[in-house]
Structure formats: C-alpha cells, structure tokens
C-alpha cells in the first residue's frame, strides 16, 4: 500500500482501512450526498485530507446510532463548518475530538499488523509533542479506536493485540527511562489478580510521573496477597487498583472486601479503585467501600494532594 504523503493526504484504500467502510460506500457517500470533495492526482486517484476522514468517521458514528445518512451528512458538515481549526495542521498537535495525523498513521499500520512501523510512529509522536500530550492526544484516542474496531468486528483479535502490545511496550520503555527526583512521593499501580489489561495503569502512572511522582507498577494478574505485601513494604502515598473486567471479583468474591479492609488499616495511604470492571461490579451489587475511593477520574486522583 502507498504511504500518505508529507501533506497528510490519504488514498481511498487507506481511508477504507481507517474508517472500516468499503471503498464503494465511501464513493457513494461522496457522489450521492456530496459528503467530501477529495482532490485528484494527475492519474485520477482520489486523495483525502485528515478533515475529510474525520467527517467520514463522524457520519459513520451517527449512522451507527440510527441517524439516517442524509441527516448524518448534514450534521457532520454543520459541525465541521462551525469550528475554526477543529482539524489538525501537520505541524501542530492540539486537543480536539477528531483523530489527528499520528492516530491515522497508527491505525493504518495496526490494520496491517506492522509492529516496526507502529513503534517508529510512536517514537516520532512522543518526541514531537512531549509525554503529556502524547498520552492524551495520541495514545488514548488510538487505543479507544482500536477497541472500537475490535468490538465491532472491523479488526481481528490479532490486529488488536499487535496494536495494544506495541503501545504497551513503548510505554514501558518510557517509564523505565523517565527521570524522577529522589525525594518524589511514591505511587503504586496494581492490576487486581486475574486482571490482564495493564495498559491503562501505564498511562495513569506516566501522567503522575509528568507531575513529579515516582511510580511502581504491579503488572497483569499479580499473585494473591502480593499487592498488600508490596504496599506494606514500600509505604507509598497512593495506590491505584485497576480492573477493566469483573473477572477478578468473580474469581475471588472476597477480594474487594479484603483489599478494603487492608486500606482501612493503612489510613495514611490513599487507595483508589478504577476501571470499567470495578465500576460495573460495585454498581451491580450496590457495594459500599469504607477506605477505597472508587473513581474513573484521573483529575480526582490528581487533585487529592496533587503536587502540581
């Protein structure tokens, strides 16, 4: 497949890869609804801008929510025309709801399971924009889109795994090389036993490192009792516990009660529990925690005695 040129333009096959739509559907939306007006090269090939791709993605999202295509096109056009500079320029990364050029490139390489190119793009993005914006504007949107594509069957499990593992490995490299003050406060991040998804914790801990914290990660599916043992030994200021599924609680129904009791016995340490699995489990069973703060908000954790 041809690569996007330096202006951030995309051929129709690349747009199809990025959006999960067929080339026929993209052409039909152009011709029937005048959704976008791609430029044409001398050889007649269509080339699409980042703005074009974002508009197509917007229409797709609206149509999946039940909105008729004609109405979705009108809404997407209205939205794109109502905001100045909503789409990214090649040299400037800004916060916005659309996908930026780095995310587009990562999705294309992930679609073709090109691990080497994924790593190169992650390196380029990290060095260009800095860690904080790299996480919020590139890593998180990319992973959300990867998850969406996998859930909808647009990507295979292998495509999802290659993309997620590439991000995880790159975040591990950053954490290992990131310099912190010797006297910085310590925060421990821990997956719950049977929890395999550690990438959210890597992101959270890196966001803390940007703000001056030292971090330690207890990785995927730690042995029962290992969290309590390490916390007792190191006495961190904060502990972040994570479960993206309800599996840890189903495998060990007393797990949450045990951890909550441990947190109550360590009053000088702030304990937080997050992840969709944690929220779902505690809400379904109407569980009230005495000492662990249940949250999915990084701001809430940061604002509690935050250094910044």
C-alpha positions as CSV (number, residue, x, y, z in Angstrom):
1,X,0.0,0.0,0.0
2,X,1.3,3.5,-0.8
3,X,2.2,5.7,2.1
4,X,0.4,9.0,2.9
5,X,2.5,11.9,1.5
6,X,4.0,14.7,3.6
7,X,0.9,16.8,3.4
8,X,-1.1,14.2,5.4
9,X,-3.2,13.0,2.5
10,X,-4.7,9.5,2.1
11,X,-5.7,7.3,-0.8
12,X,-9.1,5.8,-0.8
13,X,-7.9,2.4,0.3
14,X,-6.2,4.0,3.3
15,X,-9.5,5.8,4.2
16,X,-11.3,2.5,3.9
17,X,-8.7,0.9,6.3
18,X,-9.0,3.8,8.8
19,X,-12.8,4.0,8.8
20,X,-13.8,0.4,8.3
21,X,-16.0,1.4,5.4
22,X,-15.7,-0.1,1.9
23,X,-14.4,2.0,-1.0
24,X,-17.8,1.6,-2.6
25,X,-19.6,3.1,0.4
26,X,-17.1,6.0,0.5
27,X,-17.6,6.8,-3.2
28,X,-21.4,6.5,-2.8
29,X,-21.4,9.0,0.1
30,X,-19.3,11.4,-2.0
31,X,-21.4,11.2,-5.1
32,X,-24.9,10.9,-3.6
33,X,-24.5,13.2,-0.6
34,X,-21.5,15.3,-1.5
35,X,-20.1,14.4,1.8
36,X,-16.5,15.3,1.0
37,X,-14.7,16.5,-2.1
38,X,-11.3,14.8,-2.3
39,X,-8.6,16.2,-4.5
40,X,-7.5,14.2,-7.5
41,X,-3.9,13.5,-8.6
42,X,-2.9,13.7,-12.3
43,X,-3.5,9.9,-12.6
44,X,-7.1,10.4,-11.4
45,X,-6.6,8.9,-7.9
46,X,-8.6,10.4,-5.1
47,X,-6.6,11.8,-2.1
48,X,-8.3,12.7,1.2
49,X,-7.3,15.1,3.9
50,X,-7.5,14.5,7.6
51,X,-10.6,16.7,7.7
52,X,-12.2,14.5,5.0
53,X,-11.5,11.4,7.1
54,X,-12.8,12.9,10.3
55,X,-16.1,13.9,8.5
56,X,-16.5,10.4,7.2
57,X,-15.9,9.0,10.6
58,X,-18.5,11.4,12.1
59,X,-21.1,10.3,9.6
60,X,-20.3,6.6,10.2
61,X,-20.7,7.2,14.0
62,X,-24.0,9.0,13.6
63,X,-25.4,6.3,11.2
64,X,-24.4,3.6,13.7
65,X,-26.5,5.4,16.3
66,X,-29.6,5.2,14.0
67,X,-29.3,8.5,12.2
68,X,-30.3,8.5,8.5
69,X,-27.3,9.0,6.3
70,X,-28.7,12.2,4.7
71,X,-29.3,13.7,8.1
72,X,-25.9,12.5,9.4
73,X,-24.2,14.1,6.5
74,X,-25.9,17.4,7.2
75,X,-24.9,17.3,10.9
76,X,-21.3,16.4,10.1
77,X,-21.0,19.2,7.6
78,X,-22.5,21.7,10.1
79,X,-20.2,20.5,12.9
80,X,-17.1,20.7,10.7
81,X,-18.0,24.2,9.5
82,X,-18.9,25.7,12.9
83,X,-15.4,25.4,14.5
84,X,-12.3,27.2,13.4
85,X,-9.2,25.0,13.2
86,X,-11.0,21.9,14.5
87,X,-8.8,19.7,12.5
88,X,-5.0,19.5,13.0
89,X,-2.4,21.1,10.9
90,X,0.6,19.0,10.1
91,X,3.0,20.8,12.5
92,X,0.7,21.5,15.4
93,X,-1.0,19.0,17.7
94,X,-4.0,20.3,19.6
95,X,-6.7,18.8,21.7
96,X,-9.9,18.1,19.8
97,X,-12.4,15.3,19.2
98,X,-11.2,14.4,15.8
99,X,-8.4,11.9,15.1
100,X,-5.0,13.5,14.4
101,X,-2.5,12.5,11.8
102,X,-0.4,10.4,14.1
103,X,-3.5,8.4,15.1
104,X,-4.4,7.9,11.5
105,X,-0.9,6.6,10.8
106,X,-1.0,4.2,13.8
107,X,-4.4,2.9,12.7
108,X,-3.1,2.2,9.2
109,X,0.0,0.3,10.5
110,X,-2.1,-1.5,13.1
111,X,-4.5,-2.6,10.4
112,X,-1.6,-4.3,8.6
113,X,0.0,-5.6,11.8
114,X,3.2,-3.7,11.1
115,X,4.8,-3.7,14.5
116,X,8.0,-2.0,13.4
117,X,6.2,1.0,11.8
118,X,3.9,1.3,14.8
119,X,6.9,1.7,17.1
120,X,8.5,4.3,14.7
121,X,5.4,6.4,14.6
122,X,5.0,6.2,18.4
123,X,8.6,7.4,18.7
124,X,8.1,10.3,16.3
125,X,4.9,11.4,18.0
126,X,6.4,11.2,21.5
127,X,9.5,13.3,20.6
128,X,7.4,15.8,18.7
129,X,4.7,16.6,21.2
130,X,6.0,15.6,24.7
131,X,4.8,13.0,27.1
132,X,1.6,14.6,28.5
133,X,0.1,15.4,25.1
134,X,1.4,12.2,23.6
135,X,-0.7,10.3,26.1
136,X,-3.9,12.4,25.9
137,X,-4.0,13.2,22.2
138,X,-2.4,10.1,20.6
139,X,-2.2,7.0,22.8
140,X,-5.6,7.2,24.4
141,X,-7.5,8.1,21.2
142,X,-5.7,5.4,19.3
143,X,-6.4,2.7,21.9
144,X,-10.1,3.7,22.0
145,X,-10.3,3.4,18.3
146,X,-8.6,0.1,18.3
147,X,-11.0,-1.2,21.0
148,X,-14.0,0.1,19.0
149,X,-12.8,-1.6,15.8
150,X,-12.3,-4.9,17.6
151,X,-15.7,-4.7,19.3
152,X,-17.5,-4.1,16.0
153,X,-15.6,-6.8,14.2
154,X,-13.7,-4.5,11.9
155,X,-10.4,-5.7,13.3
156,X,-9.4,-9.2,14.2
157,X,-8.1,-10.2,17.7
158,X,-4.6,-10.3,16.2
159,X,-4.8,-6.8,14.8
160,X,-6.0,-5.6,18.2
161,X,-3.3,-7.5,20.1
162,X,-0.4,-6.2,17.9
163,X,-1.5,-2.6,18.3
164,X,-2.1,-2.8,22.0
165,X,1.2,-4.6,22.7
166,X,3.1,-2.1,20.6
167,X,1.7,0.7,22.7
168,X,2.3,-1.2,26.0
169,X,5.9,-1.9,25.2
170,X,6.6,1.7,24.2
171,X,5.0,3.0,27.4
172,X,7.2,0.5,29.4
173,X,10.3,2.0,27.7
174,X,9.3,5.5,28.6
175,X,8.6,4.6,32.3
176,X,12.0,2.9,32.6
177,X,13.9,5.9,31.2
178,X,11.9,8.7,32.8
179,X,13.9,10.6,35.5
180,X,12.2,11.4,38.8
181,X,13.5,13.2,41.9
182,X,14.9,11.0,44.6
183,X,12.6,12.6,47.2
184,X,9.5,12.4,45.0
185,X,6.4,10.8,46.6
186,X,5.7,7.2,45.5
187,X,2.5,5.9,43.9
188,X,1.9,2.2,43.2
189,X,-0.3,1.0,40.4
190,X,-1.6,-2.6,40.5
191,X,-3.8,-4.8,38.4
192,X,-6.1,-6.9,40.5
193,X,-5.5,-10.7,40.5
194,X,-6.8,-12.2,37.2
195,X,-6.8,-8.8,35.5
196,X,-4.7,-8.9,32.3
197,X,-5.0,-5.3,31.0
198,X,-2.2,-3.2,32.3
199,X,-2.0,-0.5,29.7
200,X,-4.5,1.8,31.5
201,X,-2.2,1.7,34.5
202,X,0.9,2.5,32.4
203,X,-0.9,5.6,31.1
204,X,-2.0,6.7,34.6
205,X,1.4,6.2,36.1
206,X,3.1,8.2,33.3
207,X,0.6,11.0,33.9
208,X,1.7,11.0,37.5
209,X,5.4,11.0,36.6
210,X,4.9,14.1,34.4
211,X,3.6,15.7,37.6
212,X,6.6,14.7,39.7
213,X,5.8,11.3,41.2
214,X,7.8,8.2,41.4
215,X,5.9,5.1,40.3
216,X,5.9,1.3,40.6
217,X,3.7,-1.0,38.6
218,X,2.5,-4.4,39.7
219,X,1.7,-5.9,36.3
220,X,-1.0,-8.1,35.0
221,X,-2.7,-10.7,37.2
222,X,-0.5,-10.5,40.3
223,X,-0.4,-13.3,42.8
224,X,-3.0,-13.0,45.7
225,X,-1.5,-11.1,48.6
226,X,1.3,-9.5,46.5
227,X,-0.4,-6.1,46.4
228,X,-0.7,-6.0,50.2
229,X,2.8,-7.2,50.7
230,X,4.4,-4.6,48.4
231,X,2.3,-1.7,49.8
232,X,3.3,-2.7,53.4
233,X,6.9,-2.8,52.5
234,X,7.2,0.5,50.4
235,X,4.5,2.6,52.2
236,X,3.5,4.7,49.1
237,X,1.4,7.9,49.3
238,X,-1.2,6.5,46.9
239,X,-2.2,3.1,45.5
240,X,-4.1,2.7,42.2
241,X,-6.0,-0.5,41.7
242,X,-7.4,-1.4,38.3
243,X,-9.9,-3.9,36.9
244,X,-11.2,-3.5,33.3
245,X,-13.4,-6.6,33.6
246,X,-15.4,-8.1,36.5
247,X,-13.3,-11.3,36.3
248,X,-11.2,-10.6,39.4
249,X,-14.3,-10.3,41.6
250,X,-16.0,-13.4,40.1
251,X,-12.8,-15.4,40.6
252,X,-12.4,-14.2,44.2
253,X,-15.7,-12.9,45.7
254,X,-13.9,-11.8,48.9
255,X,-11.2,-9.9,47.0
256,X,-12.7,-6.4,47.3
257,X,-13.6,-6.8,51.0
258,X,-10.1,-8.0,51.7
259,X,-8.5,-5.0,50.0
260,X,-10.9,-2.6,51.5
261,X,-10.0,-3.9,55.0
262,X,-6.3,-3.6,54.2
263,X,-6.8,0.0,53.0
264,X,-8.7,0.8,56.3
265,X,-5.7,-0.5,58.3
266,X,-3.4,1.8,56.3
267,X,-5.0,5.2,56.9
268,X,-2.0,7.3,55.8
269,X,-2.2,5.8,52.2
270,X,-4.8,6.9,49.7
271,X,-6.3,3.9,47.9
272,X,-8.2,4.2,44.6
273,X,-10.1,1.6,42.5
274,X,-10.9,2.2,38.9
275,X,-11.6,0.5,35.6
276,X,-14.9,-0.4,33.9
277,X,-15.0,-3.8,35.6
278,X,-14.7,-2.2,39.1
279,X,-17.5,0.4,38.3
280,X,-19.8,-2.3,36.9
281,X,-19.3,-4.8,39.7
282,X,-19.7,-2.3,42.6
283,X,-22.8,-0.7,40.9
284,X,-24.5,-4.1,40.2
285,X,-24.1,-5.4,43.7
286,X,-24.5,-2.0,45.4
287,X,-21.2,-2.3,47.2
288,X,-20.1,0.4,49.5
289,X,-16.3,0.7,50.2
290,X,-15.1,2.1,53.5
291,X,-11.5,3.0,52.7
292,X,-11.0,2.7,48.9
293,X,-12.1,5.6,46.7
294,X,-14.0,4.3,43.6
295,X,-13.2,6.5,40.7
296,X,-12.6,6.6,36.9
297,X,-11.4,10.2,37.0
298,X,-7.7,10.9,36.8
299,X,-8.5,14.5,37.8
300,X,-10.0,13.4,41.1
301,X,-6.9,11.4,42.0
302,X,-4.6,14.2,40.9
303,X,-6.4,16.9,42.8
304,X,-6.1,15.0,46.0
305,X,-2.9,16.4,47.4
306,X,-1.6,16.9,43.9
307,X,1.9,18.2,43.6
308,X,1.1,20.4,40.6
